[in-house]
Amino acid sequence: LNALSAVISEGGFEKASKKLFITQLAVSRRIHQLEAKLGEPVIIRTQPPRPTALGKRLLNHLQQVLQLEVALNVDALNEHSSLNT
């Protein structure tokens, strides 16, 4: 999902590879593996690439998970600091 997000946000596979500090081939393989696992494309391979309907749903899901992780960390920090006071 991180590879998908990087390809879309960076506007291509090459820029995504630089953002993720991996090769362009590795980004492409991750996208292909995701598509193989899901049985349908997640990216429309245009310039710049665009997410398919499924790709959009996956990106929304990733965003929700990241927001929940941030909230959990904030809650954990608040609980930890209140225990120490």
Backbone torsions as a table, in degrees:
resi	resn	phi	psi	omega
1	LEU	NA	-34.1	177.8
2	ASN	-64.6	-37.0	178.0
3	ALA	-65.8	-43.5	177.5
4	LEU	-59.3	-47.9	-179.8
5	SER	-60.6	-43.3	-178.9
6	ALA	-66.6	-41.0	179.2
7	VAL	-61.0	-43.8	-178.6
8	ILE	-71.9	-47.6	-176.4
9	SER	-69.1	-32.0	-178.7
10	GLU	-91.0	-12.8	176.7
11	GLY	81.9	21.8	176.5
12	GLY	164.3	166.6	-177.1
13	PHE	-71.2	-39.5	-178.2
14	GLU	-65.0	-47.6	178.9
15	LYS	-65.7	-36.1	177.4
16	ALA	-62.6	-40.1	-179.8
17	SER	-62.9	-38.1	178.3
18	LYS	-67.7	-40.0	179.8
19	LYS	-64.9	-38.2	-176.7
20	LEU	-90.1	-5.2	-179.0
21	PHE	59.5	41.0	174.9
22	ILE	-135.1	170.3	-179.3
23	THR	-74.3	160.3	177.1
24	GLN	-62.1	-37.4	178.2
25	LEU	-62.2	-39.8	178.8
26	ALA	-64.5	-40.0	176.9
27	VAL	-62.5	-47.4	-179.6
28	SER	-60.0	-42.5	179.1
29	ARG	-63.8	-40.4	179.6
30	ARG	-63.5	-40.5	177.9
31	ILE	-65.7	-45.0	179.3
32	HIS	-62.5	-39.9	178.0
33	GLN	-63.7	-42.3	178.0
34	LEU	-61.7	-45.3	180.0
35	GLU	-65.5	-38.7	179.0
36	ALA	-65.7	-40.8	-179.9
37	LYS	-65.6	-38.8	-177.5
38	LEU	-87.0	-19.5	178.2
39	GLY	80.8	13.0	176.1
40	GLU	-159.1	160.0	-178.2
41	PRO	-66.7	149.7	175.0
42	VAL	-114.6	-10.8	-179.4
43	ILE	-131.6	137.7	169.0
44	ILE	-92.0	117.1	-171.6
45	ARG	-82.7	73.3	174.7
46	THR	-111.5	-178.4	175.8
47	GLN	-113.4	108.7	-5.4
48	PRO	-76.7	160.4	178.5
49	PRO	-62.9	148.1	178.3
50	ARG	-126.2	149.1	177.6
51	PRO	-76.0	145.9	170.5
52	THR	-75.0	179.2	176.7
53	ALA	-58.0	-43.5	177.4
54	LEU	-64.7	-41.6	177.7
55	GLY	-59.1	-40.2	177.6
56	LYS	-63.3	-42.3	179.0
57	ARG	-63.9	-40.6	178.9
58	LEU	-65.4	-41.4	178.6
59	LEU	-64.4	-40.0	176.1
60	ASN	-62.7	-42.1	178.3
61	HIS	-62.1	-46.2	178.7
62	LEU	-58.7	-43.7	179.9
63	GLN	-61.9	-41.6	178.4
64	GLN	-64.1	-42.2	179.0
65	VAL	-63.0	-44.0	179.3
66	LEU	-62.6	-39.7	178.0
67	GLN	-65.4	-39.2	177.2
68	LEU	-65.3	-39.5	178.2
69	GLU	-62.7	-42.0	177.8
70	VAL	-62.4	-45.6	-179.8
71	ALA	-62.3	-40.8	179.2
72	LEU	-64.5	-41.2	179.0
73	ASN	-65.6	-40.3	178.4
74	VAL	-64.5	-45.1	178.9
75	ASP	-61.8	-42.0	-179.9
76	ALA	-64.8	-39.6	178.1
77	LEU	-65.9	-42.2	178.7
78	ASN	-62.8	-42.9	178.8
79	GLU	-64.7	-42.3	-178.8
80	HIS	-63.8	-44.8	-178.7
81	SER	-69.0	-33.7	178.9
82	SER	-72.3	-27.3	176.7
83	LEU	-72.2	-28.6	-177.9
84	ASN	-86.3	-6.7	-177.7
85	THR	-101.3	NA	NA
